[in-house]
Amino acid sequence: MNRPVPLDAPGPPPRHALDEVMRKVAQGDQQAFATLYDALAPTVFGIVIRVVRDRAQSEEVTQEVMIDLWRQAARYQPAAGSVTAWAATIAHRRAVDRVRSAQAATDREHAQAAREHTTAFDEVAEQVETRLESEQVRRCLRGLTELQRQAVTLAYYGGLTYREVAETLHTPLPTIKTRMRDGLIRLRDCMGVTT
């Protein structure tokens, strides 16, 4: 006579018993889920901890897997394999996802730290370069005649046109143009700019 094996028998329940439990879980039977949980949680945890290697995270992933089993119970197909194999597959996938997610987060943190470090270095280098260029420009400006220096300063730092520079300095426009041209040539040579 074929009698069902009680689920509280020592050792894991036989496959047909878990198939029946899973069918009940698919119908929303909470007691059946408790039975399923007791039967599979140790196996699921064992699979997960071998992949994740962190006990706290493994416990979290195990809980997620068990919740997946509850939610996806209706999708279980006995012909495709045992409940235990199905749970093991879900557990392994979840564990791998957790490891990949943790690695991606670590990679993002390292990349961000590298960008911040590079950015800080670049900002310092840029400030130093700007300061050096400014000092060189001031030194080169000191090498110009007074009219050249005033004309160039008004035009490039003050944003004035040639005509406005001529009016401001009370100097004829052709003289301003000549002085600015000569001053810019001297600045270019002093700064080491090649054309």
C-alpha positions in Angstrom: 0.0 0.0 0.0 1.3 3.4 -1.0 1.0 5.7 2.0 2.3 9.3 1.9 5.4 9.8 4.0 4.8 12.3 6.8 6.7 15.6 6.2 8.0 15.6 9.7 9.9 12.4 9.1 13.7 12.7 9.7 15.7 13.9 6.7 14.5 15.8 3.7 11.0 15.0 2.5 10.8 12.9 -0.6 10.3 14.6 -3.9 6.6 13.8 -4.3 5.9 15.3 -0.9 7.7 18.6 -1.8 5.8 18.7 -5.1 2.6 18.5 -3.1 3.8 21.2 -0.7 4.7 23.4 -3.6 1.3 23.0 -5.1 -0.3 24.1 -1.8 2.2 27.1 -1.6 1.1 28.1 -5.1 -2.5 28.2 -3.7 -1.4 30.6 -0.9 -1.2 28.0 1.9 1.0 29.7 4.6 1.4 26.5 6.5 2.6 24.7 3.4 5.1 27.5 2.9 6.4 27.1 6.5 6.9 23.4 5.7 8.7 24.3 2.5 10.8 26.9 4.3 11.9 24.4 6.9 12.7 21.8 4.3 14.7 24.1 1.9 16.2 27.0 3.8 19.3 25.0 5.0 20.0 23.8 1.5 19.5 27.3 0.0 21.7 28.9 2.7 24.4 26.3 2.0 24.4 27.2 -1.7 24.3 30.9 -1.1 27.1 31.1 1.5 29.5 29.2 -0.8 29.0 31.9 -3.4 28.6 35.1 -1.3 31.0 34.1 1.6 29.5 36.6 4.0 27.1 35.2 6.6 24.9 38.3 7.0 24.6 38.8 3.3 24.0 35.1 2.8 21.1 35.2 5.3 19.6 38.1 3.4 19.9 36.3 0.0 18.4 33.2 1.6 15.4 35.2 2.7 15.1 36.7 -0.8 15.2 33.2 -2.3 12.5 31.9 0.0 10.3 34.9 -0.8 10.9 34.2 -4.5 9.8 30.6 -3.9 6.6 31.9 -2.3 5.9 34.4 -5.1 6.8 32.1 -7.9 5.3 28.8 -6.6 2.7 28.8 -9.4 5.5 28.8 -12.0 7.1 25.6 -10.6 6.8 22.7 -13.1 7.4 19.2 -11.6 8.3 17.8 -15.0 11.3 20.2 -15.2 12.9 19.0 -12.1 12.6 18.7 -8.3 11.5 21.5 -6.0 15.0 21.3 -4.4 16.8 21.6 -7.8 14.5 24.6 -8.7 15.2 26.3 -5.3 18.9 25.6 -5.7 18.9 27.2 -9.2 17.2 30.3 -7.9 19.5 30.4 -4.9 22.6 30.2 -7.0 21.4 32.9 -9.4 20.5 35.2 -6.5 23.9 34.6 -4.9 25.8 35.4 -8.1 23.7 38.5 -8.6 24.6 39.7 -5.1 28.3 39.1 -5.7 28.2 40.9 -9.0 26.2 43.8 -7.5 28.7 44.1 -4.6 31.6 44.0 -7.1 29.9 46.7 -9.3 29.4 48.9 -6.3 33.0 48.5 -5.2 34.1 49.3 -8.8 32.0 52.4 -8.9 33.4 53.6 -5.5 37.0 53.0 -6.7 36.2 54.8 -10.0 34.6 57.7 -8.2 37.6 58.0 -5.8 40.0 57.9 -8.7 38.0 60.7 -10.5 37.9 62.8 -7.3 41.6 62.3 -6.8 42.4 63.1 -10.5 40.1 66.1 -10.4 41.7 67.5 -7.3 45.1 67.0 -8.9 44.0 68.5 -12.2 42.5 71.5 -10.4 45.7 72.2 -8.5 47.8 71.7 -11.6 45.5 74.1 -13.5 45.7 76.7 -10.8 49.5 76.5 -10.7 49.6 76.8 -14.5 47.2 79.8 -14.5 49.3 81.5 -11.8 52.5 80.9 -13.7 51.0 82.2 -17.0 49.6 85.3 -15.2 53.0 86.0 -13.7 54.6 85.6 -17.1 52.0 87.9 -18.7 52.6 90.6 -16.0 56.3 90.3 -16.5 55.9 90.6 -20.3 53.5 93.6 -19.9 56.2 95.4 -17.9 58.5 95.1 -20.9 56.1 97.2 -23.1 56.1 101.0 -23.4 53.5 102.8 -21.2 51.2 103.5 -24.2 51.4 99.9 -25.4 50.7 98.5 -22.0 47.7 100.8 -21.4 46.3 100.1 -24.9 46.7 96.3 -24.6 45.3 96.3 -21.0 42.2 98.4 -22.0 41.5 96.3 -25.1 42.1 92.8 -23.7 41.2 93.2 -20.0 38.8 96.1 -20.3 37.1 94.8 -23.4 37.3 98.2 -25.3 37.5 98.5 -29.0 40.5 100.3 -30.8 38.3 103.4 -31.1 37.3 103.4 -27.4 41.0 102.8 -26.4 42.0 105.8 -28.5 39.3 108.0 -26.9 40.1 106.9 -23.4 43.9 107.6 -23.9 43.3 110.8 -25.9 45.5 109.4 -28.6 44.9 109.2 -32.4 43.4 105.9 -33.6 46.2 105.1 -36.0 48.8 105.5 -33.2 46.8 103.2 -31.0 46.6 100.5 -33.7 50.3 100.7 -34.3 51.2 100.6 -30.6 48.9 97.7 -30.0 50.3 95.8 -33.0 53.8 96.4 -31.8 52.9 95.6 -28.2 51.2 92.3 -29.1 54.2 91.3 -31.2 56.5 92.0 -28.2 54.1 90.0 -25.9 54.0 87.1 -28.3 57.8 87.0 -28.4 58.2 87.4 -24.6 55.7 84.6 -24.0 57.4 82.3 -26.4 54.4 81.9 -28.6 55.2 80.7 -32.1 53.0 81.2 -35.1 
